[in-house]
């Protein structure tokens, strides 16, 4: 059973219903935020750009890649 769950851990939407176009259209995944607990994405209609869905992943590696080298774990200094 655990093996079947692993197949759907990272689901990507390729087409979703667009309320503006009034039909299912292709989507583009757009990065909104890089958070400590994962990244937040928005799915937009490829034809008109309307937001049609969203996703938050639980992979913090993108957040840690944005930190400058040597800054991680060092306390902030007051001026």
C-alpha positions in Angstrom: 0.0 0.0 0.0 2.8 2.5 0.8 4.3 1.9 -2.7 1.0 3.0 -4.3 1.0 6.2 -2.2 4.5 7.1 -3.4 3.3 7.3 -7.0 1.1 10.3 -6.3 3.2 12.3 -3.8 4.0 15.0 -6.4 1.0 15.6 -8.5 1.3 18.2 -11.3 -1.8 19.7 -13.0 -1.4 20.0 -16.8 -5.0 21.2 -17.5 -7.6 22.7 -15.2 -11.0 24.4 -15.8 -10.7 28.1 -16.4 -13.8 30.1 -15.3 -13.0 32.9 -17.8 -12.5 30.7 -20.8 -15.3 28.4 -19.6 -13.4 25.2 -20.5 -10.5 23.1 -19.5 -7.2 24.7 -20.7 -3.5 24.0 -20.3 -1.9 25.5 -17.2 1.4 27.1 -16.4 2.9 26.6 -12.9 4.1 29.9 -11.4 6.3 30.2 -8.3 4.7 32.6 -5.8 6.6 32.2 -2.6 9.7 30.4 -1.2 8.9 29.5 2.4 10.9 27.7 5.1 8.5 24.8 5.0 8.2 24.5 1.2 7.3 26.6 -1.9 3.9 27.9 -2.9 2.9 27.7 -6.6 0.0 29.1 -8.6 -1.5 27.5 -11.6 -2.6 30.0 -14.3 -4.5 29.5 -17.6 -2.1 29.3 -20.5 -4.5 31.2 -22.7 -5.8 34.1 -20.6 -3.6 34.1 -17.4 -6.4 33.7 -14.9 -5.4 31.9 -11.7 -7.1 28.5 -11.8 -5.5 26.6 -8.8 -2.6 26.4 -6.4 -0.1 24.0 -4.8 2.2 24.1 -1.8 5.0 21.5 -1.7 6.8 20.4 1.4 10.4 20.6 0.1 12.5 23.2 2.0 15.6 22.9 -0.3 14.6 25.9 -2.4 14.4 28.1 0.7 17.8 27.0 1.9 19.3 27.6 -1.5 18.2 31.3 -1.3 20.3 31.9 1.9 23.7 33.5 1.4 26.7 31.3 2.3 27.8 31.8 5.8 24.6 33.5 7.0 22.8 30.3 8.0 22.5 30.0 11.8 24.2 33.3 12.5 22.3 35.8 14.7 21.4 39.2 13.4 23.6 42.1 14.6 22.0 45.3 15.7 23.4 48.5 14.1 
